[in-house]
Structures are given as C-alpha cells and as structure tokens.
Amino acid sequence: QVQFVESGGGLVQPGGSLRLSCAASGIIFSISAMGWYRQAPGKQRELVGFISNGGNTNYIDSVKGRFTISRDNAKNTVYLQMNSLKPADTAVYYCNKVFTVPGPWGQGTQVTVSS
C-alpha cells in the first residue's frame, strides 16, 4: 500500500538549517510529482513546494531562496533542505503526491524554530 515516512525534524534556532527526508513506497516514485506540505498549529495544511518527475521545482513565496526540494529516484526519497529558518516555519511537515489524488498522510515530522 501507499506509504510516506517523513523524518529529520527537530528543534533549531532561528537562522539554522534542517534537512527533511520522505521515503515513499507503494507508488511508481520516478513518475510521481512530489510535494512538501506543512501544518502549523491552528492553521490549515499548505503546500510548501513541489518537484516534478523531471526535477523542476516550485515554492511558495515565503520559502523561496531558503528551501530546496530534491529527489533520489533510486531511493524513492524526496528531500527538503531548509536554510535560514524562521519561527514562522514551525509546523509539522509532510510529503505527498501533487497534481493527483493524494495518498494517505504519514505521521509527519515536527520542525520547531525557536531560540
């Protein structure tokens, strides 16, 4: 069955960096466009950015220039490199497919940016 397992979150000071990973199974990963989403307390889940099956990326304005999405098709894994983190980036981060019916949501990984 389809499964996404996110990891790599943690507590980081403002200005710090984290690299999140998402291991996918049960899908043909190499042809799937993949997205990173986040949900902050009291807010709806939002799409942060995505990577196409060809490697093209797009991001919401608030993370452009700070976040980078990449993928390793051999490992069925998508990554989110987050630099210059801000308290507003605090959220639970998830990955899932984009532009199609999403798979079941994983448990996510908590990112907390605080001094």
SVG drawing of the C-alpha trace seen along z (x, -y; Angstrom):
<svg xmlns="http://www.w3.org/2000/svg" viewBox="-8 -35 30 37">
<polyline fill="none" stroke="black" stroke-width="0.4" points="0.0,0.0 1.0,-3.6 3.0,-5.0 5.1,-8.1 7.5,-8.2 8.9,-11.6 12.0,-12.2 14.6,-14.7 12.7,-17.3 13.7,-18.8 14.3,-21.9 16.5,-24.5 17.4,-28.2 16.3,-30.9 18.7,-31.1 19.5,-27.4 19.1,-24.6 17.4,-21.2 17.1,-18.5 13.9,-16.5 13.6,-13.2 10.5,-11.4 10.6,-7.7 7.8,-6.7 6.5,-3.2 3.6,-1.7 3.8,-4.2 5.8,-4.5 8.0,-7.1 10.0,-8.0 6.9,-9.3 5.3,-11.0 5.5,-14.7 6.0,-15.1 5.3,-17.9 6.2,-19.0 3.4,-20.3 3.2,-21.8 0.6,-22.4 1.2,-24.9 -0.9,-24.9 -4.4,-26.2 -3.8,-26.5 -4.7,-24.5 -2.2,-22.3 -0.4,-24.2 1.8,-23.1 5.3,-24.5 6.7,-23.4 6.9,-20.5 9.3,-18.7 8.1,-17.3 9.1,-13.9 11.6,-15.7 13.2,-17.6 11.6,-21.0 10.7,-22.7 8.4,-25.4 7.9,-27.0 5.6,-29.4 6.9,-32.9 7.7,-32.7 10.3,-30.0 11.8,-30.9 15.5,-31.2 15.6,-29.4 14.1,-25.9 15.2,-23.4 13.4,-20.2 15.3,-17.4 14.7,-13.8 16.6,-10.5 14.5,-8.1 16.8,-5.2 15.9,-5.5 12.3,-6.5 13.0,-9.5 12.3,-13.2 14.2,-15.8 13.5,-19.3 16.6,-21.3 15.6,-24.2 18.0,-27.1 17.7,-30.4 14.8,-29.0 12.3,-31.4 9.9,-30.9 7.1,-31.1 8.4,-27.9 7.4,-26.0 5.0,-23.2 4.6,-19.5 6.0,-18.8 4.5,-16.1 5.2,-14.8 2.7,-13.5 1.9,-13.4 0.8,-16.5 -1.5,-17.1 -3.3,-13.9 -5.3,-12.1 -3.0,-12.2 -2.0,-9.1 -2.6,-8.5 -0.8,-11.1 2.1,-10.0 2.8,-11.0 4.9,-14.0 7.9,-15.4 7.9,-18.3 10.0,-21.3 10.3,-23.8 12.2,-27.1 12.8,-28.8 15.6,-30.4"/>
</svg>
